[in-house]
């Protein structure tokens, strides 16, 4: 049987253009929502709300005065949401563009 591989190429907007965000729709992830309805999920870790990003590829989200989350690498999204399912993103080596450069 012949097999065919289908590749879907997506342009994911800059995280700085989000219109909304949520936490833990996918466990240990922050989900960013864009105007188009696209949802992208990034690995996140709880941090002190006194924390500050250490470089331009990090972003801190504050959910309450006591609960904050750090996305370590905005260049590395983990999942993208199609209307009904979350799909894992696999970025080919050497094709990743750096945000902000």
mmCIF file as gemmi writes it, N, C-alpha and C atoms, coordinates in Angstrom:
data_model
loop_
_atom_site.group_PDB
_atom_site.id
_atom_site.type_symbol
_atom_site.label_atom_id
_atom_site.label_alt_id
_atom_site.label_comp_id
_atom_site.label_asym_id
_atom_site.label_entity_id
_atom_site.label_seq_id
_atom_site.pdbx_PDB_ins_code
_atom_site.Cartn_x
_atom_site.Cartn_y
_atom_site.Cartn_z
_atom_site.occupancy
_atom_site.B_iso_or_equiv
_atom_site.pdbx_formal_charge
_atom_site.auth_seq_id
_atom_site.auth_asym_id
_atom_site.pdbx_PDB_model_num
ATOM 1 N N . UNK Axp A 1 ? 0.837 -1.17 0 1 0 ? 1 A 1
ATOM 2 C CA . UNK Axp A 1 ? 0 0 0 1 0 ? 1 A 1
ATOM 3 C C . UNK Axp A 1 ? 0.888 1.241 0 1 0 ? 1 A 1
ATOM 4 N N . UNK Axp A 2 ? 0.598 2.187 -0.852 1 0 ? 2 A 1
ATOM 5 C CA . UNK Axp A 2 ? 1.349 3.437 -0.908 1 0 ? 2 A 1
ATOM 6 C C . UNK Axp A 2 ? 0.854 4.382 0.171 1 0 ? 2 A 1
ATOM 7 N N . UNK Axp A 3 ? 1.781 5.067 0.773 1 0 ? 3 A 1
ATOM 8 C CA . UNK Axp A 3 ? 1.43 6.032 1.811 1 0 ? 3 A 1
ATOM 9 C C . UNK Axp A 3 ? 1.748 7.426 1.324 1 0 ? 3 A 1
ATOM 10 N N . UNK Axp A 4 ? 1.032 8.379 1.812 1 0 ? 4 A 1
ATOM 11 C CA . UNK Axp A 4 ? 1.275 9.778 1.474 1 0 ? 4 A 1
ATOM 12 C C . UNK Axp A 4 ? 1.403 10.569 2.771 1 0 ? 4 A 1
ATOM 13 N N . UNK Axp A 5 ? 2.356 11.445 2.811 1 0 ? 5 A 1
ATOM 14 C CA . UNK Axp A 5 ? 2.555 12.301 3.972 1 0 ? 5 A 1
ATOM 15 C C . UNK Axp A 5 ? 2.046 13.683 3.594 1 0 ? 5 A 1
ATOM 16 N N . UNK Axp A 6 ? 1.176 14.216 4.417 1 0 ? 6 A 1
ATOM 17 C CA . UNK Axp A 6 ? 0.629 15.544 4.182 1 0 ? 6 A 1
ATOM 18 C C . UNK Axp A 6 ? 1.195 16.477 5.239 1 0 ? 6 A 1
ATOM 19 N N . UNK Axp A 7 ? 1.748 17.573 4.801 1 0 ? 7 A 1
ATOM 20 C CA . UNK Axp A 7 ? 2.284 18.574 5.708 1 0 ? 7 A 1
ATOM 21 C C . UNK Axp A 7 ? 1.415 19.815 5.621 1 0 ? 7 A 1
ATOM 22 N N . UNK Axp A 8 ? 0.991 20.299 6.77 1 0 ? 8 A 1
ATOM 23 C CA . UNK Axp A 8 ? 0.225 21.533 6.83 1 0 ? 8 A 1
ATOM 24 C C . UNK Axp A 8 ? 1.134 22.599 7.415 1 0 ? 8 A 1
ATOM 25 N N . UNK Axp A 9 ? 1.333 23.658 6.679 1 0 ? 9 A 1
ATOM 26 C CA . UNK Axp A 9 ? 2.196 24.733 7.166 1 0 ? 9 A 1
ATOM 27 C C . UNK Axp A 9 ? 1.313 25.845 7.721 1 0 ? 9 A 1
ATOM 28 N N . UNK Axp A 10 ? 1.607 26.255 8.937 1 0 ? 10 A 1
ATOM 29 C CA . UNK Axp A 10 ? 0.836 27.298 9.593 1 0 ? 10 A 1
ATOM 30 C C . UNK Axp A 10 ? 1.738 28.466 9.952 1 0 ? 10 A 1
ATOM 31 N N . UNK Axp A 11 ? 1.209 29.649 9.828 1 0 ? 11 A 1
ATOM 32 C CA . UNK Axp A 11 ? 1.907 30.836 10.296 1 0 ? 11 A 1
ATOM 33 C C . UNK Axp A 11 ? 1.259 31.206 11.629 1 0 ? 11 A 1
ATOM 34 N N . UNK Axp A 12 ? 2.001 31.027 12.693 1 0 ? 12 A 1
ATOM 35 C CA . UNK Axp A 12 ? 1.488 31.323 14.029 1 0 ? 12 A 1
ATOM 36 C C . UNK Axp A 12 ? 1.851 32.767 14.353 1 0 ? 12 A 1
ATOM 37 N N . UNK Axp A 13 ? 0.859 33.597 14.694 1 0 ? 13 A 1
ATOM 38 C CA . UNK Axp A 13 ? 1.15 35.008 15.001 1 0 ? 13 A 1
ATOM 39 C C . UNK Axp A 13 ? 2.068 35.144 16.213 1 0 ? 13 A 1
ATOM 40 N N . UNK Axp A 14 ? 2.68 36.292 16.328 1 0 ? 14 A 1
ATOM 41 C CA . UNK Axp A 14 ? 3.517 36.598 17.479 1 0 ? 14 A 1
ATOM 42 C C . UNK Axp A 14 ? 2.681 36.526 18.748 1 0 ? 14 A 1
ATOM 43 N N . UNK Axp A 15 ? 3.216 35.951 19.83 1 0 ? 15 A 1
ATOM 44 C CA . UNK Axp A 15 ? 2.474 35.89 21.097 1 0 ? 15 A 1
ATOM 45 C C . UNK Axp A 15 ? 2.062 37.272 21.616 1 0 ? 15 A 1
ATOM 46 N N . UNK Axp A 16 ? 2.747 38.306 21.188 1 0 ? 16 A 1
ATOM 47 C CA . UNK Axp A 16 ? 2.422 39.651 21.647 1 0 ? 16 A 1
ATOM 48 C C . UNK Axp A 16 ? 1.14 40.19 21.013 1 0 ? 16 A 1
ATOM 49 N N . UNK Axp A 17 ? 0.583 39.462 20.023 1 0 ? 17 A 1
ATOM 50 C CA . UNK Axp A 17 ? -0.647 39.895 19.345 1 0 ? 17 A 1
ATOM 51 C C . UNK Axp A 17 ? -1.882 39.149 19.851 1 0 ? 17 A 1
ATOM 52 N N . UNK Axp A 18 ? -1.782 38.48 20.986 1 0 ? 18 A 1
ATOM 53 C CA . UNK Axp A 18 ? -2.902 37.719 21.527 1 0 ? 18 A 1
ATOM 54 C C . UNK Axp A 18 ? -4.043 38.632 21.944 1 0 ? 18 A 1
ATOM 55 N N . UNK Axp A 19 ? -5.264 38.098 21.959 1 0 ? 19 A 1
ATOM 56 C CA . UNK Axp A 19 ? -6.422 38.849 22.436 1 0 ? 19 A 1
ATOM 57 C C . UNK Axp A 19 ? -6.954 38.274 23.751 1 0 ? 19 A 1
ATOM 58 N N . UNK Axp A 20 ? -6.564 37.046 24.075 1 0 ? 20 A 1
ATOM 59 C CA . UNK Axp A 20 ? -6.993 36.412 25.319 1 0 ? 20 A 1
ATOM 60 C C . UNK Axp A 20 ? -6.035 35.269 25.627 1 0 ? 20 A 1
ATOM 61 N N . UNK Axp A 21 ? -6.043 34.811 26.875 1 0 ? 21 A 1
ATOM 62 C CA . UNK Axp A 21 ? -5.232 33.653 27.237 1 0 ? 21 A 1
ATOM 63 C C . UNK Axp A 21 ? -5.923 32.901 28.36 1 0 ? 21 A 1
ATOM 64 N N . UNK Axp A 22 ? -5.563 31.632 28.491 1 0 ? 22 A 1
ATOM 65 C CA . UNK Axp A 22 ? -6.102 30.787 29.558 1 0 ? 22 A 1
ATOM 66 C C . UNK Axp A 22 ? -5.004 29.813 29.977 1 0 ? 22 A 1
ATOM 67 N N . UNK Axp A 23 ? -5.248 29.146 31.086 1 0 ? 23 A 1
ATOM 68 C CA . UNK Axp A 23 ? -4.252 28.215 31.603 1 0 ? 23 A 1
ATOM 69 C C . UNK Axp A 23 ? -4.873 26.833 31.783 1 0 ? 23 A 1
ATOM 70 N N . UNK Axp A 24 ? -4.093 25.807 31.463 1 0 ? 24 A 1
ATOM 71 C CA . UNK Axp A 24 ? -4.406 24.402 31.739 1 0 ? 24 A 1
ATOM 72 C C . UNK Axp A 24 ? -5.568 23.787 30.967 1 0 ? 24 A 1
ATOM 73 N N . UNK Axp A 25 ? -5.954 24.331 29.794 1 0 ? 25 A 1
ATOM 74 C CA . UNK Axp A 25 ? -6.853 23.567 28.918 1 0 ? 25 A 1
ATOM 75 C C . UNK Axp A 25 ? -6.107 22.309 28.481 1 0 ? 25 A 1
ATOM 76 N N . UNK Axp A 26 ? -4.806 22.476 28.269 1 0 ? 26 A 1
ATOM 77 C CA . UNK Axp A 26 ? -3.876 21.367 28.092 1 0 ? 26 A 1
ATOM 78 C C . UNK Axp A 26 ? -3.008 21.434 29.348 1 0 ? 26 A 1
ATOM 79 N N . UNK Axp A 27 ? -2.881 20.345 30.135 1 0 ? 27 A 1
ATOM 80 C CA . UNK Axp A 27 ? -2.159 20.413 31.411 1 0 ? 27 A 1
ATOM 81 C C . UNK Axp A 27 ? -0.753 21.016 31.279 1 0 ? 27 A 1
ATOM 82 N N . UNK Axp A 28 ? -0.41 21.851 32.235 1 0 ? 28 A 1
ATOM 83 C CA . UNK Axp A 28 ? 0.873 22.569 32.336 1 0 ? 28 A 1
ATOM 84 C C . UNK Axp A 28 ? 1.141 23.461 31.128 1 0 ? 28 A 1
ATOM 85 N N . UNK Axp A 29 ? 0.096 23.968 30.518 1 0 ? 29 A 1
ATOM 86 C CA . UNK Axp A 29 ? 0.233 24.807 29.327 1 0 ? 29 A 1
ATOM 87 C C . UNK Axp A 29 ? -0.544 26.117 29.495 1 0 ? 29 A 1
ATOM 88 N N . UNK Axp A 30 ? -0.056 27.141 28.798 1 0 ? 30 A 1
ATOM 89 C CA . UNK Axp A 30 ? -0.766 28.412 28.642 1 0 ? 30 A 1
ATOM 90 C C . UNK Axp A 30 ? -1.289 28.434 27.214 1 0 ? 30 A 1
ATOM 91 N N . UNK Axp A 31 ? -2.572 28.757 27.043 1 0 ? 31 A 1
ATOM 92 C CA . UNK Axp A 31 ? -3.148 28.831 25.709 1 0 ? 31 A 1
ATOM 93 C C . UNK Axp A 31 ? -3.367 30.292 25.345 1 0 ? 31 A 1
ATOM 94 N N . UNK Axp A 32 ? -2.851 30.691 24.195 1 0 ? 32 A 1
ATOM 95 C CA . UNK Axp A 32 ? -3.035 32.044 23.686 1 0 ? 32 A 1
ATOM 96 C C . UNK Axp A 32 ? -4.085 32.003 22.593 1 0 ? 32 A 1
ATOM 97 N N . UNK Axp A 33 ? -5.021 32.94 22.631 1 0 ? 33 A 1
ATOM 98 C CA . UNK Axp A 33 ? -6.087 33.025 21.633 1 0 ? 33 A 1
ATOM 99 C C . UNK Axp A 33 ? -5.892 34.298 20.832 1 0 ? 33 A 1
ATOM 100 N N . UNK Axp A 34 ? -6.006 34.179 19.515 1 0 ? 34 A 1
ATOM 101 C CA . UNK Axp A 34 ? -5.829 35.313 18.61 1 0 ? 34 A 1
ATOM 102 C C . UNK Axp A 34 ? -7.17 35.733 18.042 1 0 ? 34 A 1
ATOM 103 N N . UNK Axp A 35 ? -7.216 36.913 17.442 1 0 ? 35 A 1
ATOM 104 C CA . UNK Axp A 35 ? -8.447 37.479 16.898 1 0 ? 35 A 1
ATOM 105 C C . UNK Axp A 35 ? -9.144 36.525 15.928 1 0 ? 35 A 1
ATOM 106 N N . UNK Axp A 36 ? -8.392 35.763 15.172 1 0 ? 36 A 1
ATOM 107 C CA . UNK Axp A 36 ? -8.956 34.831 14.19 1 0 ? 36 A 1
ATOM 108 C C . UNK Axp A 36 ? -9.622 33.613 14.853 1 0 ? 36 A 1
ATOM 109 N N . UNK Axp A 37 ? -9.412 33.431 16.164 1 0 ? 37 A 1
ATOM 110 C CA . UNK Axp A 37 ? -9.932 32.266 16.867 1 0 ? 37 A 1
ATOM 111 C C . UNK Axp A 37 ? -8.888 31.177 17.029 1 0 ? 37 A 1
ATOM 112 N N . UNK Axp A 38 ? -7.743 31.337 16.397 1 0 ? 38 A 1
ATOM 113 C CA . UNK Axp A 38 ? -6.651 30.377 16.528 1 0 ? 38 A 1
ATOM 114 C C . UNK Axp A 38 ? -6.203 30.311 17.982 1 0 ? 38 A 1
ATOM 115 N N . UNK Axp A 39 ? -5.996 29.097 18.49 1 0 ? 39 A 1
ATOM 116 C CA . UNK Axp A 39 ? -5.465 28.898 19.838 1 0 ? 39 A 1
ATOM 117 C C . UNK Axp A 39 ? -4.154 28.136 19.739 1 0 ? 39 A 1
ATOM 118 N N . UNK Axp A 40 ? -3.134 28.639 20.427 1 0 ? 40 A 1
ATOM 119 C CA . UNK Axp A 40 ? -1.808 28.024 20.433 1 0 ? 40 A 1
ATOM 120 C C . UNK Axp A 40 ? -1.413 27.82 21.888 1 0 ? 40 A 1
ATOM 121 N N . UNK Axp A 41 ? -0.825 26.669 22.182 1 0 ? 41 A 1
ATOM 122 C CA . UNK Axp A 41 ? -0.491 26.317 23.55 1 0 ? 41 A 1
ATOM 123 C C . UNK Axp A 41 ? 1.029 26.22 23.733 1 0 ? 41 A 1
ATOM 124 N N . UNK Axp A 42 ? 1.521 26.809 24.822 1 0 ? 42 A 1
ATOM 125 C CA . UNK Axp A 42 ? 2.947 26.814 25.152 1 0 ? 42 A 1
ATOM 126 C C . UNK Axp A 42 ? 3.161 26.178 26.519 1 0 ? 42 A 1
ATOM 127 N N . UNK Axp A 43 ? 4.275 25.483 26.699 1 0 ? 43 A 1
ATOM 128 C CA . UNK Axp A 43 ? 4.63 24.935 28.007 1 0 ? 43 A 1
ATOM 129 C C . UNK Axp A 43 ? 4.826 26.095 28.981 1 0 ? 43 A 1
ATOM 130 N N . UNK Axp A 44 ? 4.306 25.93 30.193 1 0 ? 44 A 1
ATOM 131 C CA . UNK Axp A 44 ? 4.396 26.989 31.198 1 0 ? 44 A 1
ATOM 132 C C . UNK Axp A 44 ? 4.699 26.388 32.563 1 0 ? 44 A 1
ATOM 133 N N . UNK Axp A 45 ? 5.262 27.219 33.413 1 0 ? 45 A 1
ATOM 134 C CA . UNK Axp A 45 ? 5.574 26.786 34.78 1 0 ? 45 A 1
ATOM 135 C C . UNK Axp A 45 ? 5.115 27.872 35.752 1 0 ? 45 A 1
ATOM 136 N N . UNK Axp A 46 ? 4.574 27.475 36.901 1 0 ? 46 A 1
ATOM 137 C CA . UNK Axp A 46 ? 4.203 28.471 37.909 1 0 ? 46 A 1
ATOM 138 C C . UNK Axp A 46 ? 5.455 29.172 38.436 1 0 ? 46 A 1
ATOM 139 N N . UNK Axp A 47 ? 5.37 30.471 38.612 1 0 ? 47 A 1
ATOM 140 C CA . UNK Axp A 47 ? 6.491 31.257 39.155 1 0 ? 47 A 1
ATOM 141 C C . UNK Axp A 47 ? 5.942 32.289 40.124 1 0 ? 47 A 1
ATOM 142 N N . UNK Axp A 48 ? 6.834 32.884 40.872 1 0 ? 48 A 1
ATOM 143 C CA . UNK Axp A 48 ? 6.465 33.997 41.744 1 0 ? 48 A 1
ATOM 144 C C . UNK Axp A 48 ? 6.036 35.172 40.875 1 0 ? 48 A 1
ATOM 145 N N . UNK Axp A 49 ? 5.039 35.904 41.327 1 0 ? 49 A 1
ATOM 146 C CA . UNK Axp A 49 ? 4.582 37.067 40.555 1 0 ? 49 A 1
ATOM 147 C C . UNK Axp A 49 ? 5.593 38.208 40.592 1 0 ? 49 A 1
ATOM 148 N N . UNK Axp A 50 ? 6.633 38.071 41.398 1 0 ? 50 A 1
ATOM 149 C CA . UNK Axp A 50 ? 7.713 39.063 41.409 1 0 ? 50 A 1
ATOM 150 C C . UNK Axp A 50 ? 8.742 38.775 40.316 1 0 ? 50 A 1
ATOM 151 N N . UNK Axp A 51 ? 8.627 37.629 39.684 1 0 ? 51 A 1
ATOM 152 C CA . UNK Axp A 51 ? 9.568 37.237 38.623 1 0 ? 51 A 1
ATOM 153 C C . UNK Axp A 51 ? 9.432 38.157 37.421 1 0 ? 51 A 1
ATOM 154 N N . UNK Axp A 52 ? 10.512 38.28 36.685 1 0 ? 52 A 1
ATOM 155 C CA . UNK Axp A 52 ? 10.54 39.06 35.443 1 0 ? 52 A 1
ATOM 156 C C . UNK Axp A 52 ? 11.163 38.192 34.36 1 0 ? 52 A 1
ATOM 157 N N . UNK Axp A 53 ? 10.77 38.391 33.098 1 0 ? 53 A 1
ATOM 158 C CA . UNK Axp A 53 ? 11.398 37.624 32.014 1 0 ? 53 A 1
ATOM 159 C C . UNK Axp A 53 ? 12.907 37.886 31.979 1 0 ? 53 A 1
ATOM 160 N N . UNK Axp A 54 ? 13.682 36.832 31.723 1 0 ? 54 A 1
ATOM 161 C CA . UNK Axp A 54 ? 15.141 36.964 31.687 1 0 ? 54 A 1
ATOM 162 C C . UNK Axp A 54 ? 15.65 37.276 30.283 1 0 ? 54 A 1
ATOM 163 N N . UNK Axp A 55 ? 14.85 36.964 29.268 1 0 ? 55 A 1
ATOM 164 C CA . UNK Axp A 55 ? 15.218 37.312 27.888 1 0 ? 55 A 1
ATOM 165 C C . UNK Axp A 55 ? 13.945 37.523 27.077 1 0 ? 55 A 1
ATOM 166 N N . UNK Axp A 56 ? 14.083 37.997 25.845 1 0 ? 56 A 1
ATOM 167 C CA . UNK Axp A 56 ? 12.924 38.399 25.048 1 0 ? 56 A 1
ATOM 168 C C . UNK Axp A 56 ? 12.062 37.224 24.568 1 0 ? 56 A 1
ATOM 169 N N . UNK Axp A 57 ? 12.503 35.999 24.77 1 0 ? 57 A 1
ATOM 170 C CA . UNK Axp A 57 ? 11.725 34.838 24.357 1 0 ? 57 A 1
ATOM 171 C C . UNK Axp A 57 ? 10.863 34.281 25.492 1 0 ? 57 A 1
ATOM 172 N N . UNK Axp A 58 ? 10.884 34.937 26.653 1 0 ? 58 A 1
ATOM 173 C CA . UNK Axp A 58 ? 10.058 34.534 27.785 1 0 ? 58 A 1
ATOM 174 C C . UNK Axp A 58 ? 8.907 35.521 27.958 1 0 ? 58 A 1
ATOM 175 N N . UNK Axp A 59 ? 7.791 35.031 28.54 1 0 ? 59 A 1
ATOM 176 C CA . UNK Axp A 59 ? 6.66 35.907 28.84 1 0 ? 59 A 1
ATOM 177 C C . UNK Axp A 59 ? 5.998 35.396 30.122 1 0 ? 59 A 1
ATOM 178 N N . UNK Axp A 60 ? 5.627 36.323 31.001 1 0 ? 60 A 1
ATOM 179 C CA . UNK Axp A 60 ? 4.967 35.967 32.256 1 0 ? 60 A 1
ATOM 180 C C . UNK Axp A 60 ? 3.506 36.391 32.177 1 0 ? 60 A 1
ATOM 181 N N . UNK Axp A 61 ? 2.621 35.484 32.603 1 0 ? 61 A 1
ATOM 182 C CA . UNK Axp A 61 ? 1.184 35.721 32.619 1 0 ? 61 A 1
ATOM 183 C C . UNK Axp A 61 ? 0.716 35.707 34.065 1 0 ? 61 A 1
ATOM 184 N N . UNK Axp A 62 ? -0.079 36.707 34.445 1 0 ? 62 A 1
ATOM 185 C CA . UNK Axp A 62 ? -0.592 36.799 35.813 1 0 ? 62 A 1
ATOM 186 C C . UNK Axp A 62 ? -2.075 36.441 35.8 1 0 ? 62 A 1
ATOM 187 N N . UNK Axp A 63 ? -2.449 35.345 36.495 1 0 ? 63 A 1
ATOM 188 C CA . UNK Axp A 63 ? -3.861 34.961 36.534 1 0 ? 63 A 1
ATOM 189 C C . UNK Axp A 63 ? -4.57 35.576 37.745 1 0 ? 63 A 1
ATOM 190 N N . UNK Axp A 64 ? -3.867 35.707 38.847 1 0 ? 64 A 1
ATOM 191 C CA . UNK Axp A 64 ? -4.368 36.408 40.041 1 0 ? 64 A 1
ATOM 192 C C . UNK Axp A 64 ? -3.178 37.122 40.649 1 0 ? 64 A 1
ATOM 193 N N . UNK Axp A 65 ? -3.395 37.809 41.751 1 0 ? 65 A 1
ATOM 194 C CA . UNK Axp A 65 ? -2.283 38.489 42.412 1 0 ? 65 A 1
ATOM 195 C C . UNK Axp A 65 ? -1.227 37.504 42.907 1 0 ? 65 A 1
ATOM 196 N N . UNK Axp A 66 ? -1.641 36.246 43.196 1 0 ? 66 A 1
ATOM 197 C CA . UNK Axp A 66 ? -0.713 35.263 43.752 1 0 ? 66 A 1
ATOM 198 C C . UNK Axp A 66 ? -0.296 34.18 42.762 1 0 ? 66 A 1
ATOM 199 N N . UNK Axp A 67 ? -0.901 34.112 41.594 1 0 ? 67 A 1
ATOM 200 C CA . UNK Axp A 67 ? -0.616 33.035 40.652 1 0 ? 67 A 1
ATOM 201 C C . UNK Axp A 67 ? -0.137 33.585 39.313 1 0 ? 67 A 1
ATOM 202 N N . UNK Axp A 68 ? 1.12 33.275 38.988 1 0 ? 68 A 1
ATOM 203 C CA . UNK Axp A 68 ? 1.713 33.698 37.725 1 0 ? 68 A 1
ATOM 204 C C . UNK Axp A 68 ? 2.359 32.491 37.044 1 0 ? 68 A 1
ATOM 205 N N . UNK Axp A 69 ? 2.46 32.578 35.727 1 0 ? 69 A 1
ATOM 206 C CA . UNK Axp A 69 ? 3.008 31.479 34.93 1 0 ? 69 A 1
ATOM 207 C C . UNK Axp A 69 ? 4.031 32.026 33.951 1 0 ? 69 A 1
ATOM 208 N N . UNK Axp A 70 ? 5.109 31.282 33.771 1 0 ? 70 A 1
ATOM 209 C CA . UNK Axp A 70 ? 6.175 31.674 32.861 1 0 ? 70 A 1
ATOM 210 C C . UNK Axp A 70 ? 6.208 30.743 31.661 1 0 ? 70 A 1
ATOM 211 N N . UNK Axp A 71 ? 6.16 31.336 30.465 1 0 ? 71 A 1
ATOM 212 C CA . UNK Axp A 71 ? 6.423 30.595 29.232 1 0 ? 71 A 1
ATOM 213 C C . UNK Axp A 71 ? 7.902 30.811 28.952 1 0 ? 71 A 1
ATOM 214 N N . UNK Axp A 72 ? 8.695 29.736 28.953 1 0 ? 72 A 1
ATOM 215 C CA . UNK Axp A 72 ? 10.148 29.848 28.813 1 0 ? 72 A 1
ATOM 216 C C . UNK Axp A 72 ? 10.595 30.18 27.401 1 0 ? 72 A 1
ATOM 217 N N . UNK Axp A 73 ? 9.867 29.69 26.388 1 0 ? 73 A 1
ATOM 218 C CA . UNK Axp A 73 ? 10.323 29.882 25.012 1 0 ? 73 A 1
ATOM 219 C C . UNK Axp A 73 ? 9.139 30.117 24.083 1 0 ? 73 A 1
ATOM 220 N N . UNK Axp A 74 ? 8.934 31.372 23.712 1 0 ? 74 A 1
ATOM 221 C CA . UNK Axp A 74 ? 7.838 31.732 22.818 1 0 ? 74 A 1
ATOM 222 C C . UNK Axp A 74 ? 8.071 31.237 21.392 1 0 ? 74 A 1
ATOM 223 N N . UNK Axp A 75 ? 9.269 30.75 21.101 1 0 ? 75 A 1
ATOM 224 C CA . UNK Axp A 75 ? 9.574 30.197 19.78 1 0 ? 75 A 1
ATOM 225 C C . UNK Axp A 75 ? 9.195 28.727 19.675 1 0 ? 75 A 1
ATOM 226 N N . UNK Axp A 76 ? 8.685 28.156 20.766 1 0 ? 76 A 1
ATOM 227 C CA . UNK Axp A 76 ? 8.451 26.722 20.789 1 0 ? 76 A 1
ATOM 228 C C . UNK Axp A 76 ? 7.023 26.379 21.243 1 0 ? 76 A 1
ATOM 229 N N . UNK Axp A 77 ? 6.014 26.657 20.402 1 0 ? 77 A 1
ATOM 230 C CA . UNK Axp A 77 ? 4.658 26.263 20.786 1 0 ? 77 A 1
ATOM 231 C C . UNK Axp A 77 ? 4.544 24.741 20.813 1 0 ? 77 A 1
ATOM 232 N N . UNK Axp A 78 ? 3.683 24.219 21.679 1 0 ? 78 A 1
ATOM 233 C CA . UNK Axp A 78 ? 3.538 22.774 21.846 1 0 ? 78 A 1
ATOM 234 C C . UNK Axp A 78 ? 2.339 22.202 21.093 1 0 ? 78 A 1
ATOM 235 N N . UNK Axp A 79 ? 1.21 22.932 21.117 1 0 ? 79 A 1
ATOM 236 C CA . UNK Axp A 79 ? -0.027 22.446 20.506 1 0 ? 79 A 1
ATOM 237 C C . UNK Axp A 79 ? -0.739 23.588 19.792 1 0 ? 79 A 1
ATOM 238 N N . UNK Axp A 80 ? -1.585 23.224 18.835 1 0 ? 80 A 1
ATOM 239 C CA . UNK Axp A 80 ? -2.454 24.18 18.16 1 0 ? 80 A 1
ATOM 240 C C . UNK Axp A 80 ? -3.847 23.57 18.127 1 0 ? 80 A 1
ATOM 241 N N . UNK Axp A 81 ? -4.848 24.414 18.249 1 0 ? 81 A 1
ATOM 242 C CA . UNK Axp A 81 ? -6.22 23.895 18.316 1 0 ? 81 A 1
ATOM 243 C C . UNK Axp A 81 ? -6.929 24.044 16.979 1 0 ? 81 A 1
ATOM 244 N N . UNK Axp A 82 ? -7.363 22.916 16.467 1 0 ? 82 A 1
ATOM 245 C CA . UNK Axp A 82 ? -8.3 22.864 15.351 1 0 ? 82 A 1
ATOM 246 C C . UNK Axp A 82 ? -9.666 22.976 16.02 1 0 ? 82 A 1
ATOM 247 N N . UNK Axp A 83 ? -10.739 23.264 15.315 1 0 ? 83 A 1
ATOM 248 C CA . UNK Axp A 83 ? -12.007 23.521 16.015 1 0 ? 83 A 1
ATOM 249 C C . UNK Axp A 83 ? -12.354 22.591 17.176 1 0 ? 83 A 1
ATOM 250 N N . UNK Axp A 84 ? -11.995 21.314 17.112 1 0 ? 84 A 1
ATOM 251 C CA . UNK Axp A 84 ? -12.431 20.409 18.176 1 0 ? 84 A 1
ATOM 252 C C . UNK Axp A 84 ? -11.303 19.668 18.897 1 0 ? 84 A 1
ATOM 253 N N . UNK Axp A 85 ? -10.075 19.738 18.411 1 0 ? 85 A 1
ATOM 254 C CA . UNK Axp A 85 ? -8.979 18.946 18.984 1 0 ? 85 A 1
ATOM 255 C C . UNK Axp A 85 ? -7.703 19.765 19.082 1 0 ? 85 A 1
ATOM 256 N N . UNK Axp A 86 ? -6.862 19.397 20.055 1 0 ? 86 A 1
ATOM 257 C CA . UNK Axp A 86 ? -5.515 19.953 20.163 1 0 ? 86 A 1
ATOM 258 C C . UNK Axp A 86 ? -4.57 19.03 19.405 1 0 ? 86 A 1
ATOM 259 N N . UNK Axp A 87 ? -3.721 19.588 18.557 1 0 ? 87 A 1
ATOM 260 C CA . UNK Axp A 87 ? -2.745 18.813 17.799 1 0 ? 87 A 1
ATOM 261 C C . UNK Axp A 87 ? -1.338 19.228 18.196 1 0 ? 87 A 1
ATOM 262 N N . UNK Axp A 88 ? -0.467 18.244 18.394 1 0 ? 88 A 1
ATOM 263 C CA . UNK Axp A 88 ? 0.936 18.522 18.736 1 0 ? 88 A 1
ATOM 264 C C . UNK Axp A 88 ? 1.642 19.134 17.539 1 0 ? 88 A 1
ATOM 265 N N . UNK Axp A 89 ? 2.437 20.144 17.787 1 0 ? 89 A 1
ATOM 266 C CA . UNK Axp A 89 ? 3.212 20.81 16.734 1 0 ? 89 A 1
ATOM 267 C C . UNK Axp A 89 ? 4.58 20.164 16.658 1 0 ? 89 A 1
ATOM 268 N N . UNK Axp A 90 ? 4.993 19.834 15.459 1 0 ? 90 A 1
ATOM 269 C CA . UNK Axp A 90 ? 6.338 19.316 15.232 1 0 ? 90 A 1
ATOM 270 C C . UNK Axp A 90 ? 7.028 20.258 14.257 1 0 ? 90 A 1
ATOM 271 N N . UNK Axp A 91 ? 7.979 21.014 14.774 1 0 ? 91 A 1
ATOM 272 C CA . UNK Axp A 91 ? 8.7 21.985 13.946 1 0 ? 91 A 1
ATOM 273 C C . UNK Axp A 91 ? 9.95 21.317 13.403 1 0 ? 91 A 1
ATOM 274 N N . UNK Axp A 92 ? 10.109 21.256 12.077 1 0 ? 92 A 1
ATOM 275 C CA . UNK Axp A 92 ? 11.316 20.653 11.502 1 0 ? 92 A 1
ATOM 276 C C . UNK Axp A 92 ? 12.569 21.404 11.959 1 0 ? 92 A 1
ATOM 277 N N . UNK Axp A 93 ? 13.618 20.667 12.233 1 0 ? 93 A 1
ATOM 278 C CA . UNK Axp A 93 ? 14.888 21.275 12.653 1 0 ? 93 A 1
ATOM 279 C C . UNK Axp A 93 ? 15.402 22.218 11.569 1 0 ? 93 A 1
ATOM 280 N N . UNK Axp A 94 ? 15.894 23.365 11.989 1 0 ? 94 A 1
ATOM 281 C CA . UNK Axp A 94 ? 16.486 24.319 11.055 1 0 ? 94 A 1
ATOM 282 C C . UNK Axp A 94 ? 15.494 25.236 10.376 1 0 ? 94 A 1
ATOM 283 N N . UNK Axp A 95 ? 14.168 25.023 10.607 1 0 ? 95 A 1
ATOM 284 C CA . UNK Axp A 95 ? 13.193 25.876 9.937 1 0 ? 95 A 1
ATOM 285 C C . UNK Axp A 95 ? 12.524 26.851 10.883 1 0 ? 95 A 1
ATOM 286 N N . UNK Axp A 96 ? 12.915 26.836 12.15 1 0 ? 96 A 1
ATOM 287 C CA . UNK Axp A 96 ? 12.282 27.69 13.145 1 0 ? 96 A 1
ATOM 288 C C . UNK Axp A 96 ? 12.832 29.11 13.027 1 0 ? 96 A 1
ATOM 289 N N . UNK Axp A 97 ? 11.918 30.092 12.897 1 0 ? 97 A 1
ATOM 290 C CA . UNK Axp A 97 ? 12.328 31.483 12.893 1 0 ? 97 A 1
ATOM 291 C C . UNK Axp A 97 ? 12.317 31.987 14.311 1 0 ? 97 A 1
ATOM 292 N N . UNK Axp A 98 ? 13.181 32.919 14.612 1 0 ? 98 A 1
ATOM 293 C CA . UNK Axp A 98 ? 13.295 33.47 15.948 1 0 ? 98 A 1
ATOM 294 C C . UNK Axp A 98 ? 12.398 34.698 16.062 1 0 ? 98 A 1
ATOM 295 N N . UNK Axp A 99 ? 11.533 34.718 17.08 1 0 ? 99 A 1
ATOM 296 C CA . UNK Axp A 99 ? 10.651 35.852 17.308 1 0 ? 99 A 1
ATOM 297 C C . UNK Axp A 99 ? 11.48 37.05 17.735 1 0 ? 99 A 1
ATOM 298 N N . UNK Axp A 100 ? 11.19 38.197 17.143 1 0 ? 100 A 1
ATOM 299 C CA . UNK Axp A 100 ? 11.846 39.434 17.551 1 0 ? 100 A 1
ATOM 300 C C . UNK Axp A 100 ? 13.198 39.667 16.918 1 0 ? 100 A 1
ATOM 301 N N . UNK Axp A 101 ? 13.601 38.826 16 1 0 ? 101 A 1
ATOM 302 C CA . UNK Axp A 101 ? 14.892 39.041 15.35 1 0 ? 101 A 1
ATOM 303 C C . UNK Axp A 101 ? 14.717 39.205 13.862 1 0 ? 101 A 1
